[in-house]
Amino acid sequence: MADDYYDLLGVGRDASAEDIKRAYRRLARQLHPDANPDDAGAETRFKLVAQAYEVLSDPDRRRRYDTFGPEGAAAGGGGDPFGFGGGGISDIFDAFFGGGGGVGGRSRGGASPRGTDLEVVVELDFERAVFGSQEPVRVRTAVACQTCEATGAAPGTTPETCPDCGGAGQVRRVRQSILGQMVTAAPCPRCGALGRIIASPCEDCRGEGRRIEEKTYTVDIPAGVDTGSTLRLGGLGAAGVRGGGHGDLYVHVRVRTHERFSRDGDDLHHELHLPVTQAALGAHLSFQTLDGTEDLVIPRGTQTGRVFRLRGRGVPHVQGRGRGDLLVNVVVDTPVDLDGEGEELLRRLAGARGEDVAPAEVGFLSRIKSAFR
């Protein structure tokens, strides 16, 4: 197998950072141990490919590699194969969880890495978002293997200290340079930087110490959330390899629209259509809010554009006490398709107020004649 990191990833030396990342993710999925359970060679190549990407994804280490080779690159410290805070070559589930931001990094000294963070979207009815609710969310995640108690070793056996790194998770090399002796450190390729090897892997988890399952959690949605809100549930993400800690679960909220109300911050808006008669003479209306029925008093002479404010009938403040208001925006509707009696009443009203209006329409022939006058 080629030792050149560029050859391992199948890219040229002039490849961009994005080209290198795409090549690594493709190979990570192709060579993942779960996809090749009976192929030890695939697992070995997976670790080598991950180590190659760890170097080439870091500009400084890539420059040293191009100049001094693998040992020169190793002097720069560890990188992150997915570019999201140190997932490390040991966290092989990153390829399947998308390498999302905020994932746990590999701990130094051979400790098991923290699991990846997960994301899920929950869609809420408008009222449930306003007043809060409890919602079930279902995620596909990595959980600790019960068969081996998350050790990765078959029952009756235990993980063994890696003979190559002595349990440190790193291998150190000393080389001579023009400046004298240089000591470099790099992740141990044999144990994947975990410091332990599994001689007899657990059959249920293939030595990972975790398994993929569907999990359902009940999430407490606080009152007042809106589309775009994100809830962080600590420790409900994926389990780490061989007893590593859990990541977090991020719940993104999406709120369905309401047929009567719209939202602006913590205020609610409603467009109330009034007939001319109620707007002119006033009225008492039973107005349905999210909290129940309110008595809405419409004064005489109400015009389009008037706003009635119902205080404390809006959305609860997510951070802090109190609620927004409900604003009722009035639109006065002009009557159309009047019958004879209705038109006569309006004409009498216009006459009483001294208002000039268009003459009444008569028969079809009369309208034709008026057009030629």
Secondary structure, 3 states (H helix, E strand, C coil): CCCCHHHHHCCCCCCCHHHHHHHHHHHHHHHCHHHCCCCHHHHHHHHHHHHHHHHHCCHHHHHHHHHHCHHHHHCCCCCCCCCCCCCCCCCHHHHCCCCCCCCCCCCHHHCCCCCCCEEEEEEECHHHHHHCEEEEEEEEEEEECCCCCCCCECCCCCCEECCCCCCCCEEEEEEEECCEEEEEEEECCCCCCCCEECCCECCCCCCCCEEEEEEEEEEEECCCCCCCCEEEECCCCCCCHHHCCCCCEEEEEEECCCCCCEEECCEEEEEEEEEHHHHHHCEEEEEECCCCEEEEEECCCCCCCCEEEECCCCCECCCCCCECCEEEEEEEECCCCCCHHHHHHHHHHHHHCCCCCCCCCCCHHHHHHHHCC
